[in-house]
Amino acid sequence: MTAAPATDRRLALLAGLAAAGTGIQVGATLVASRYVVEQTGPATLTLLRYALGLAVLLIPALLAPKARFAPRDLLAIALLGIGQFALLVALLNIGLQYTTAARAALVFASMPLLTLLLAAMIRQERLGGAKGLGVLLTLIGVGLALGEALAAPTEGGKDWLGALAVLGSAVTGALCSVLYRPYLARYPVVRVGALAMAAAILSLLLPAWWEQESTPLASIDRTAALAVLFIGLSSGVFFFLWLWALRHAPASRVAVFLALSPPTAALLGVTLLNEPLTPSLLAGSAAIIAGIVLAHRQAA
């Protein structure tokens, strides 16, 4: 009688660890992307990221149990892949051209609460008083980051544009996280991930080719090439873990671990890119993390 609850707790713990690793990886890849995006262009970097990611998933996908995708599901997964990989990461890379990695991570960390809001809207999850207050705190945290971007723009003067692009990326990620769940229950996780990545790669071929006139890939230096390799290979590994976590835990519970990305990005950004760590950024991080913890306290 106790075996099933124990198994559920074990799966929940493993899903939490997988999601936590993904949150740290997101922060690290934001810093690496911030370093390399000006040499590659946002679409090209996104294409390289998921071409390498697909290479990581390809063999496990071929070895996974066979599954016949319904045509309607095939189209839906492909569209989710284009959103999750092509649109989300392209917006993120555009944002990183204008704002710091730490601020981008702070704004992107609103995704867990956006996920919760969307899940509540389609009745996947309930939004009670504590969760509502958590949403408010998180929005305040994002507001601090955006307000600082407007009040003290970076050298290019478009820090606000970068922050808004990253916010659009977070909205896209929240929507995809909620909509993925039915397909992860029907099909092998690794096959869903490989199919989604393949669809995104095809959608990125034209914009990446267009970028080659202004940012030719052959001109990147060795350090940038290593950064691209890290971004791509880690994305393949951790996207599989992310999908596995989404299969075994509610979307908002998994997305909560993106709160680990701002401190990761801030620490690495200060250490490796000499980015400033401002009081507003710290206050925004505290508000977002507090909001996420409060919103999920009852569910923990």
Buried (B, 14 or more C-beta within 10 A) or exposed (E): EEEEEEEEEEBBEBBBEBBBBBBBBBBBBBBBBBBBBBBBBBBBBBBBBBBBBBEBBBEBBEEBEEEEBEEEBBEBBBBBBBBBBBBBBBBBBBBBBBBBBBBBBBBBBBBBBBBBBBBBEEEBBEBEEBBBBBBBBBBBBBEBBBBBBEEEBBEEEBBBBBBBBBBBBBBBBBBBBBBBBEBBEEBBBBBBBBBBBBBBBBBBEEBBEEBBEEBEBEEBEEEBBEBBEBBBBBBBBBBBBBBBBBBBBBBBBBBBBBBBBBBBBBBBBBEBBEBEEBEBBBBBBBBBBBBBBBBBEEBE
